[in-house]
Amino acid sequence: MPIENERKFVLDDLSGKLEATLAARPGVERTFLNQAYLDASGLRIRSIGSAQGTRYIFSYKRMVDGQMVEIETDLSAIDFKRLWKLRAEALRKARYSWHDGPYKWDVDFFKTDSGGTYFALAEVEMPEEQTEPPPPADILASHVLLLAPRDDSRFTSKRLADRMHAERLLKEICSKGSVS
């Protein structure tokens, strides 16, 4: 089973400067995601658009024995459209990804319907046995507001799909420098 071992960093980028910098940086892949959560626990669908085209994915993601198991498989465009009608929550985000040694960085900019960013989050995928995250990548360091507590459900994409929740959370972090 593929085990996901990641840590998340909340970022400050309401100005859009970080996203513009990442978009211009060589070696950084940009994708656009439309993601929906279905009415059964752990099930989601995604369309991932890139310069190579659009990929449709069906995934199952659940915590098992303290580890996150994530299984993904390709889905046809027509099945994606059918399942999209069954969505419970949905989100749009721009993602910028790159590899740095044993780590994979993904920076997600959660988008409003008009394309503005309402929340920014970096995730670092680490080797399965690693427990402490590496320092944020240099390009991110000055934008980091908080290392999210491990396994804190307030920072899942499913919760951040709720724009009001995300904006309240960001306001709390900015005012306190932490979360309670």
Protein Blocks (a to p, Z undefined) as FASTA:
>chain_A
ZZdddddddddfknommmmmmmmpghiacddddddddfbehiacdddddfkbccdddddd
ddeehiacdddddddfklmmmmmmmpfbdcddddddddehjbccdddddddfkopafbdc
ddddddfklmbdcdddfklmmmpfbdcdehiaklgfklmmpmmlmmmmmmmmmmnopaZZ
